Amino acid sequence: MTTRSDVRPASATEVLPSSLPPRRHVLDLDDYSIEEIELVMQTTDAMGEVLRRSIRKVPTLQGKTVVTLFYEPSTRTRVSFEQAGKVLSADVINLSIASSSVEKGESLLNTARTLEATQADVIIIRHGASGAPNFLARCIEGSVINAGDGAHAHPTQALLDLYTLRQRLGSIEGAKVAIVGDVLHSRVARSNLWGLAAAGAQVVLCGPPTLLPMDWLRDQHLQGRLASISVTTSINDALDGADAVMTLRLQKERQQDGLIPSLREYARSYQINADRLKLAKTGAPVMHPGPMNEGVEISSEVAHGAASVIEAQVANGVAVRMAVLYLLATGRGEE
Amino acid sequence: MRYLLPVRARGFLSKRMLSDDDIRRALTRIAHEVVERNQGAESLVFVGIHTRGVFLAQRLADRVEEFEQVRVPVGALDIGLYRDDIAAGPRPHLHPTDIPTDVNGKRLVIVDDVLYTGRTIRAALDAITDLGRPQVIQLAVLVDRGHRELPIRADYVGKNIPTSRAQQVSVRLIEVDGADEVTLVGEGRYDNS
């Protein structure tokens, strides 16, 4: 450990949690203000320090039960939630549910009732149906964290993306962020849109016309929301002068409907490779929520190159999820 | 309505207990006591509790440097993750804990502005234990206002201020509040007038 003589005390721009209403669920980022996002970021800073210690354990959530309920496969999200809970000393129970033919609403409600009986404090759910976490949140007493539902939302992924961007760019406000790929099916992109818009970024969505959520975005614009989000089908326009590039996984399992001619055609037109990346600002970070299809939406050279922050995203995932768990647990007595 | 007025006015009574000069003298005395009791400043570490404890710890290190020519390392400790009232209590801002040196085998002095129930110090001891095993842990506070709920006492005290639980001790420091002063706010008797 290096020895310095002094430390900097708290920054003057910190957000006071008491100035924000206590939060019970994390379902999407569309109800987060810029202050609340900043609070999550600053709390994540403190959690990062805990993760850098030789003994990564604090007693904060002792006696709390956290249940992960995953109806869809996942590695990094589930593992990072589990680790976040364990570092904070919560009891973590992993419920693994293979996708079944049981009608979704009914089976989810029954599971929720069982979980009610175990008095879980926080339920972390991933589900193939959009809105399943919102349904669960209405049924149970505890807190619900959405770990990805259908093509709807994946708020903790977006928070860790915001945190990674903030680390690399200093400030997100005014930054041009290009989101490239299968935006239509991406819950990561959708949650990121809310977060980036709240943080004041200029977001450009880019992809083939069949993979852009034009109707959804028009609805939001008509309601006066997401005004700073623009759309283009030109990869060159999207990358030109970008401060950061976010690539999305081409969801092959959802490409049966002829939305793209072929994977090769898609890669030729929209793959983030070293040549295209030269259009972005020098040193612009390249992000990917994983798992990657290397050679399709991103070239291996870029994925493992100097601009890639994909590993940092995974590392930040634990700290961000610790912050989310901590903020849900604090101040509940005020309700 | 006219009966309400005196009651509300009484709630806002405040009395200055320490001036900027008083605070300066108290910190100088504590700095000397720390060095005397630890027989030098070589293996000392000052650890301030966020937020005002950190500034007080830095001032103590400045004083020690003036008369010992040794710069004592100053750390910042956040006890938010170690509170015993996470769910019910207030929602404090969480800061990163930042101790710039290895604490193992050191003579560590926790620095805070006010010692009250002792629960903050209990949490600080847990937090420090997670970081290593200092040879000695001592406690320095600017104000001890009594009403302990745990078997904890301070090794160095700037001023003992007898209070009632209904009162508040407000510590203001130039670094965050623009002025140095300690005031007692709220109902109660003021013995030091």
Interface residues (C-beta under 8 A of the other chain):
Chain A: M1 T2 T3 R4 S5 D6 V7 R8 P9 A10 E14 V15 L16 P17 S18 P22 L39 Q42 T43 D45 A46 M47 G48 E49 V50 R53 I55 K57 V58 P59 T60 L61 L88 Y326 A329 T330 G331 R332 G333 E334
Chain B: G48 H50 T51 V54 F55 Q58 A61 R71 P73 V74 G75 A76 D78 G80 L81 Y82 R83 I86 A87 A88 G89 P90 R91 P92 H93 L94 H95 P96 T97 D98 I99 P100 T101 D102 D126 D130 L131 E175
